[in-house]
Amino acid sequence: MTEAATSFEALLREALTPVEPPADLVERLEGALRSITEMAADELEAWELSAMRDPRNWVRPAAALVAGGAAGTALVVLRARRRAAATPPRSVAGVRKAAERTLADIERETRRLLGER
């Protein structure tokens, strides 16, 4: 029984070893999020206000709004997090400054993302 337990523990240890993500994962994720945001914005731009009378026409713009909003938010957070990870805080005052920088980054990225359209 102990042999099976150690074998199981070894299998578990092997299965749960940390795996480093690919180097280009952030760039690919950012590109995919940017693409989704742009497609959602294009869908919303193509939508005609006159079609609002019929509720059956609301599905595509609503889906575009939700998908674009989620992708845009994730893109802003991803960019701000990448900048924040570059300079980790070293003290309590550093944490406050890092939080202020992160909020400023989020604001800047949001303005940049919304300004692109």
C-alpha positions in Angstrom: 0.0 0.0 0.0 2.8 2.4 0.7 4.3 1.8 -2.7 1.0 2.8 -4.3 0.8 5.9 -2.1 4.3 7.0 -3.0 3.6 6.3 -6.7 0.4 8.4 -6.4 2.3 11.2 -4.7 5.0 11.1 -7.4 2.3 11.3 -10.1 0.6 14.2 -8.3 3.9 16.1 -7.9 4.6 15.6 -11.6 1.2 16.7 -12.6 1.2 19.8 -10.5 4.6 21.1 -11.4 4.5 24.7 -12.5 4.5 25.3 -16.3 5.9 28.4 -17.7 3.6 30.0 -20.3 5.0 30.7 -23.8 7.0 33.9 -24.2 4.6 35.3 -26.7 1.4 34.5 -24.7 0.8 38.1 -23.6 1.2 39.5 -27.2 -1.1 36.8 -28.6 -3.7 37.5 -25.9 -3.5 41.2 -26.4 -3.9 40.8 -30.1 -6.9 38.6 -29.7 -8.5 41.0 -27.2 -7.8 44.0 -29.5 -9.3 42.1 -32.4 -12.5 41.3 -30.5 -12.8 44.9 -29.4 -12.4 46.2 -32.9 -14.9 43.6 -34.3 -17.5 44.6 -31.6 -16.9 48.3 -32.4 -17.4 47.7 -36.1 -20.6 45.7 -35.4 -22.0 48.6 -33.3 -21.0 51.2 -35.9 -22.9 49.2 -38.6 -26.0 48.9 -36.5 -28.8 51.2 -37.5 -30.8 53.0 -34.8 -34.0 52.5 -36.9 -33.7 48.7 -36.2 -34.1 49.3 -32.5 -37.9 49.2 -32.8 -37.8 45.4 -33.3 -36.5 43.5 -30.2 -35.3 40.7 -32.4 -32.6 43.0 -33.8 -31.2 43.7 -30.3 -29.2 40.4 -30.0 -26.2 41.2 -32.2 -25.6 44.7 -30.8 -26.1 43.5 -27.3 -23.6 40.7 -27.8 -21.2 43.1 -29.5 -21.5 45.5 -26.5 -20.9 42.8 -23.9 -18.1 41.1 -25.8 -16.4 44.4 -26.7 -16.8 45.8 -23.2 -15.3 42.6 -21.7 -12.5 42.4 -24.2 -11.7 46.1 -23.8 -11.7 45.9 -20.0 -9.4 42.8 -20.1 -7.1 44.6 -22.5 -6.8 47.7 -20.3 -6.2 45.5 -17.2 -3.6 43.4 -19.0 -1.7 46.4 -20.1 -1.8 48.1 -16.7 -0.8 44.8 -15.0 2.2 44.4 -17.3 3.4 47.9 -16.4 2.8 47.4 -12.7 4.7 44.1 -12.7 7.8 45.9 -14.1 8.3 47.8 -10.9 7.2 45.9 -7.8 6.6 48.1 -4.6 9.2 47.8 -1.9 7.4 49.6 1.0 4.0 50.7 2.2 4.5 54.1 0.4 5.6 52.2 -2.6 2.3 50.2 -2.6 0.4 53.5 -2.6 2.4 54.8 -5.4 2.0 51.6 -7.3 -1.7 51.7 -6.9 -1.8 55.3 -8.1 0.4 54.4 -11.1 -1.9 51.5 -11.9 -5.0 53.7 -11.8 -3.3 56.2 -14.0 -2.3 53.4 -16.4 -5.9 52.1 -16.5 -7.2 55.6 -17.2 -4.6 56.2 -19.9 -5.2 52.8 -21.6 -9.0 53.4 -21.4 -8.7 56.8 -23.0 -6.3 55.3 -25.7 -8.6 52.4 -26.4 -11.7 54.6 -26.6 -9.9 57.3 -28.6 -8.9 54.8 -31.3 -12.5 54.6 -32.4 
